[in-house]
Amino acid sequence: MQITWKPLRDHGEHARASLPDSAFAFPKERKEPLTDAAHVRSAIARFSQVGGVSETERSQAFANIKAAAGYYGVSVRASSWRDLVA
């Protein structure tokens, strides 16, 4: 799955509306921003609560979360997005 997430340089306290699509786990829907370690942990915890997305979008979001987690040093125990949906 293609990773679309990219770390922000000097994002500071920008409003969510000004973030690029590449800052989100679900870029098309602009859901679950991945701007720091706390937001990555939140995206993992709330993954199953995101509605109205396809399996392909979930797969992409999981890849984005894993990329952001690696960048921010957050541990992801799940090996698939399906592990996050109970």
C-alpha positions in Angstrom: 0.0 0.0 0.0 1.3 3.4 -0.9 2.2 5.7 2.0 0.8 9.2 1.6 1.8 10.5 5.0 4.7 13.0 5.1 6.1 14.6 8.3 5.4 18.3 8.6 8.3 20.7 8.9 7.8 23.5 11.4 4.0 23.0 11.5 3.7 24.7 14.9 0.2 25.3 16.0 -1.5 25.5 12.6 -5.2 25.0 12.4 -6.4 21.6 11.3 -7.9 23.2 8.2 -4.5 24.5 7.1 -2.8 21.0 7.3 -2.1 19.3 4.0 -3.9 16.1 3.1 -0.5 14.2 3.6 -0.7 15.0 7.4 -3.7 12.7 7.9 -4.0 8.9 8.3 -7.1 9.1 6.1 -6.1 11.8 3.6 -9.2 11.8 1.4 -11.5 12.3 4.4 -8.9 14.4 6.3 -9.4 12.3 9.4 -6.9 11.5 12.1 -4.1 14.0 11.8 -0.6 12.5 12.4 1.3 15.6 13.4 3.1 14.2 16.6 3.4 11.1 18.8 0.2 11.9 20.7 -1.9 12.2 17.6 -0.4 8.9 16.3 -1.4 7.2 19.5 -4.9 8.7 19.2 -5.2 7.6 15.6 -4.4 4.0 16.6 -6.9 4.1 19.5 -9.7 5.6 17.3 -9.0 3.7 14.1 -12.1 1.5 14.5 -14.3 4.6 15.0 -13.7 6.1 11.6 -16.7 5.4 9.5 -17.6 5.7 5.8 -14.2 4.4 4.5 -13.4 1.5 2.3 -11.0 -1.4 3.2 -8.5 0.1 0.7 -8.7 3.4 2.6 -8.2 1.6 5.9 -5.2 -0.2 4.5 -3.7 3.1 3.4 -4.5 4.7 6.7 -2.8 1.9 8.5 0.3 2.3 6.3 0.3 6.0 7.1 0.0 5.4 10.8 2.8 2.9 10.8 5.0 5.4 8.9 4.2 8.2 11.3 4.7 5.9 14.3 8.1 5.0 13.1 9.0 8.7 12.6 7.8 9.7 16.1 9.0 6.6 17.9 5.5 5.2 18.7 5.2 1.4 19.0 2.5 -0.3 16.9 1.7 -3.8 17.9 -0.9 -4.5 15.3 0.4 -6.2 12.1 -2.7 -5.3 10.0 -5.5 -2.7 10.1 -7.8 -5.6 10.9 -6.1 -6.0 14.3 -7.3 -2.4 15.2 -11.0 -3.1 14.3 -12.5 -5.3 17.0 
